[in-house]
């Protein structure tokens, strides 16, 4: 029913995937994409969490920046590729920077939202018991925001991977899963293309599950 040139059999795709794994060339591209994604995610986390806390803790400051926040959050990260190429040139860091920018917006918005929506009853209860503002932040607001923060982190790690893959496809890469997929498509090596897509999907799924396990382990009070 389907032309095997356009849709190879699962057996052919799996065989190509295993051969690429054992030959080692898939691991090189896989590890490079993973490195770029985690690098971008690390930058986004380091910048996003403190900025989100500062803006979330000061609602007037957040409201004054709300237009810019919503504007950039609504702008597709891929639309700013040319800008980052002009600033950072054609190289690894331009890809990492645009992915970090996309992840940073997600993280800082979720952190700020979590801080602003910490349960008021718990904050009031802490004030009634004489807790200082610093203790209220450490013992109440910080833990209240962690569930929302982890939602931002899980979303951001997936988004940074997506942006890195797209950047590898179209911004002068020689290696990486994005470049591997687009090269296979251009040479009509569709078994390799599907095998690379599957490997990329496994990477994204594994990253998401890792953060989900951490969240369930350490933030067991979420929703309570």
GIWO-V899616 format. One record per residue. N is the residue number from 1. RES is the residue in one small letter. SS is DSSP state (alpha for helix, beta for strand, coil for the rest). BURIAL is 1 if it has 16 or more other C-alpha atoms within 10 Angstrom, else 0. D_LAST is the distance of its C-alpha to the last C-alpha in Angstrom with 1 decimal. Layout:
# GIWO-V899616
n = <N | N>
res = <RES | RES>
ss = <SS | SS>
burial = <BURIAL | BURIAL>
d_last = <D_LAST | D_LAST>
This chain:
# GIWO-V899616
n = <1 | 2 | 3 | 4 | 5 | 6 | 7 | 8 | 9 | 10 | 11 | 12 | 13 | 14 | 15 | 16 | 17 | 18 | 19 | 20 | 21 | 22 | 23 | 24 | 25 | 26 | 27 | 28 | 29 | 30 | 31 | 32 | 33 | 34 | 35 | 36 | 37 | 38 | 39 | 40 | 41 | 42 | 43 | 44 | 45 | 46 | 47 | 48 | 49 | 50 | 51 | 52 | 53 | 54 | 55 | 56 | 57 | 58 | 59 | 60 | 61 | 62 | 63 | 64 | 65 | 66 | 67 | 68 | 69 | 70 | 71 | 72 | 73 | 74 | 75 | 76 | 77 | 78 | 79 | 80 | 81 | 82 | 83 | 84 | 85 | 86 | 87 | 88 | 89 | 90 | 91 | 92 | 93 | 94 | 95 | 96 | 97 | 98 | 99 | 100 | 101 | 102 | 103 | 104 | 105 | 106 | 107 | 108 | 109 | 110 | 111 | 112 | 113 | 114 | 115 | 116 | 117 | 118 | 119 | 120 | 121 | 122 | 123 | 124 | 125 | 126 | 127 | 128 | 129 | 130 | 131 | 132 | 133 | 134 | 135 | 136 | 137 | 138 | 139 | 140 | 141 | 142 | 143 | 144 | 145 | 146 | 147 | 148 | 149 | 150 | 151 | 152 | 153 | 154 | 155 | 156 | 157 | 158 | 159 | 160 | 161 | 162 | 163 | 164 | 165 | 166 | 167 | 168 | 169 | 170 | 171 | 172 | 173 | 174 | 175 | 176 | 177 | 178 | 179 | 180 | 181 | 182 | 183 | 184 | 185 | 186 | 187 | 188 | 189 | 190 | 191 | 192 | 193 | 194 | 195 | 196 | 197 | 198 | 199 | 200 | 201 | 202 | 203 | 204 | 205 | 206 | 207 | 208 | 209 | 210 | 211 | 212 | 213 | 214 | 215 | 216 | 217 | 218 | 219 | 220 | 221 | 222 | 223 | 224>
res = <x | x | x | x | x | x | x | x | x | x | x | x | x | x | x | x | x | x | x | x | x | x | x | x | x | x | x | x | x | x | x | x | x | x | x | x | x | x | x | x | x | x | x | x | x | x | x | x | x | x | x | x | x | x | x | x | x | x | x | x | x | x | x | x | x | x | x | x | x | x | x | x | x | x | x | x | x | x | x | x | x | x | x | x | x | x | x | x | x | x | x | x | x | x | x | x | x | x | x | x | x | x | x | x | x | x | x | x | x | x | x | x | x | x | x | x | x | x | x | x | x | x | x | x | x | x | x | x | x | x | x | x | x | x | x | x | x | x | x | x | x | x | x | x | x | x | x | x | x | x | x | x | x | x | x | x | x | x | x | x | x | x | x | x | x | x | x | x | x | x | x | x | x | x | x | x | x | x | x | x | x | x | x | x | x | x | x | x | x | x | x | x | x | x | x | x | x | x | x | x | x | x | x | x | x | x | x | x | x | x | x | x | x | x | x | x | x | x | x | x | x | x | x | x>
ss = <coil | coil | coil | coil | coil | coil | coil | coil | coil | alpha | alpha | alpha | alpha | alpha | alpha | alpha | alpha | alpha | alpha | alpha | alpha | alpha | alpha | coil | alpha | alpha | alpha | alpha | alpha | alpha | alpha | alpha | alpha | alpha | alpha | alpha | alpha | alpha | alpha | alpha | alpha | alpha | alpha | alpha | alpha | alpha | alpha | alpha | alpha | alpha | alpha | alpha | alpha | alpha | alpha | alpha | alpha | coil | alpha | alpha | alpha | alpha | alpha | alpha | alpha | alpha | alpha | alpha | alpha | alpha | alpha | alpha | alpha | alpha | coil | coil | alpha | alpha | alpha | alpha | alpha | alpha | alpha | alpha | alpha | alpha | alpha | alpha | coil | coil | coil | alpha | alpha | alpha | alpha | alpha | alpha | alpha | alpha | alpha | alpha | alpha | alpha | alpha | alpha | alpha | alpha | alpha | alpha | alpha | alpha | alpha | alpha | alpha | alpha | alpha | coil | coil | coil | alpha | alpha | alpha | alpha | alpha | alpha | alpha | alpha | alpha | coil | coil | coil | coil | alpha | alpha | alpha | alpha | alpha | alpha | alpha | alpha | alpha | alpha | alpha | alpha | alpha | alpha | alpha | alpha | alpha | alpha | alpha | alpha | alpha | alpha | alpha | alpha | alpha | alpha | alpha | alpha | alpha | alpha | alpha | alpha | alpha | alpha | alpha | alpha | alpha | alpha | coil | coil | coil | coil | coil | coil | alpha | alpha | alpha | alpha | alpha | alpha | alpha | alpha | alpha | alpha | coil | coil | coil | alpha | alpha | alpha | alpha | alpha | alpha | alpha | alpha | alpha | alpha | alpha | alpha | alpha | alpha | alpha | alpha | alpha | alpha | alpha | alpha | alpha | alpha | alpha | alpha | alpha | alpha | alpha | alpha | alpha | coil | coil | coil | coil | coil | coil>
burial = <0 | 0 | 0 | 0 | 0 | 0 | 0 | 1 | 0 | 0 | 0 | 0 | 1 | 1 | 0 | 1 | 1 | 0 | 0 | 1 | 0 | 0 | 0 | 0 | 0 | 1 | 1 | 0 | 1 | 1 | 0 | 0 | 1 | 1 | 0 | 1 | 1 | 1 | 1 | 1 | 1 | 1 | 1 | 1 | 1 | 0 | 1 | 1 | 1 | 0 | 1 | 1 | 1 | 1 | 1 | 1 | 1 | 0 | 0 | 0 | 0 | 1 | 0 | 0 | 0 | 0 | 0 | 0 | 0 | 0 | 0 | 0 | 0 | 0 | 0 | 0 | 1 | 0 | 0 | 0 | 1 | 0 | 0 | 1 | 1 | 0 | 0 | 0 | 0 | 0 | 0 | 1 | 1 | 1 | 1 | 1 | 1 | 1 | 1 | 1 | 1 | 1 | 1 | 1 | 1 | 1 | 1 | 1 | 1 | 1 | 1 | 1 | 1 | 1 | 1 | 1 | 0 | 1 | 0 | 0 | 0 | 0 | 1 | 0 | 0 | 1 | 0 | 0 | 0 | 0 | 0 | 0 | 0 | 0 | 0 | 1 | 1 | 0 | 0 | 1 | 1 | 1 | 1 | 1 | 1 | 1 | 1 | 1 | 1 | 1 | 1 | 1 | 1 | 1 | 1 | 1 | 1 | 1 | 1 | 1 | 1 | 1 | 1 | 1 | 1 | 1 | 1 | 1 | 1 | 0 | 1 | 0 | 1 | 0 | 1 | 1 | 1 | 1 | 1 | 1 | 1 | 1 | 1 | 1 | 0 | 0 | 0 | 0 | 1 | 1 | 1 | 1 | 1 | 1 | 1 | 1 | 1 | 0 | 1 | 1 | 0 | 0 | 1 | 1 | 0 | 0 | 1 | 1 | 0 | 0 | 1 | 0 | 0 | 0 | 1 | 0 | 0 | 0 | 0 | 0 | 0 | 0 | 0 | 0>
d_last = <51.8 | 50.5 | 52.8 | 51.9 | 52.9 | 50.0 | 47.5 | 48.4 | 47.6 | 44.4 | 46.8 | 48.6 | 45.4 | 44.0 | 47.4 | 47.5 | 44.0 | 44.9 | 48.3 | 46.7 | 44.3 | 47.2 | 49.5 | 47.0 | 47.3 | 43.9 | 42.2 | 43.8 | 42.5 | 39.0 | 38.6 | 39.9 | 37.5 | 34.6 | 35.9 | 36.2 | 32.7 | 31.1 | 33.4 | 32.4 | 28.7 | 29.3 | 31.1 | 28.4 | 25.7 | 27.8 | 28.7 | 25.7 | 23.0 | 25.1 | 26.4 | 23.1 | 21.9 | 25.2 | 25.2 | 21.6 | 22.1 | 25.3 | 24.7 | 28.5 | 29.3 | 26.9 | 28.5 | 31.9 | 31.2 | 29.3 | 32.4 | 33.1 | 29.6 | 29.5 | 33.1 | 32.6 | 29.3 | 31.3 | 34.3 | 34.5 | 34.8 | 37.9 | 39.7 | 39.9 | 41.5 | 44.9 | 43.7 | 42.3 | 45.5 | 47.6 | 45.6 | 45.1 | 47.8 | 47.9 | 46.1 | 42.9 | 41.3 | 41.7 | 39.5 | 37.0 | 37.0 | 36.4 | 33.5 | 32.0 | 32.4 | 30.6 | 27.7 | 27.6 | 27.2 | 24.1 | 22.5 | 23.4 | 22.3 | 18.8 | 18.6 | 20.1 | 17.9 | 14.8 | 16.5 | 17.7 | 14.4 | 12.4 | 10.9 | 14.2 | 13.3 | 12.2 | 15.3 | 17.5 | 16.4 | 17.5 | 20.7 | 21.5 | 21.4 | 23.9 | 22.1 | 24.2 | 23.2 | 23.3 | 21.0 | 18.5 | 18.7 | 18.5 | 15.8 | 13.5 | 14.5 | 15.2 | 11.9 | 10.2 | 12.8 | 12.8 | 10.8 | 13.3 | 16.0 | 15.8 | 16.1 | 19.1 | 20.5 | 20.4 | 22.0 | 24.5 | 25.7 | 26.6 | 28.3 | 30.3 | 31.6 | 32.6 | 34.4 | 36.1 | 37.4 | 38.8 | 40.3 | 42.0 | 43.5 | 45.1 | 45.5 | 48.2 | 46.5 | 48.6 | 45.8 | 42.2 | 40.6 | 41.1 | 44.7 | 45.1 | 43.8 | 46.0 | 49.0 | 48.7 | 48.5 | 51.6 | 53.6 | 52.5 | 51.2 | 48.5 | 47.7 | 46.8 | 44.9 | 42.7 | 42.3 | 41.2 | 38.7 | 37.2 | 37.1 | 35.3 | 32.8 | 32.1 | 31.6 | 29.0 | 27.2 | 27.2 | 25.9 | 23.0 | 22.2 | 22.6 | 19.9 | 17.6 | 18.2 | 17.7 | 14.4 | 13.2 | 14.9 | 13.9 | 10.5 | 8.8 | 5.6 | 5.5 | 3.8 | 0.0>
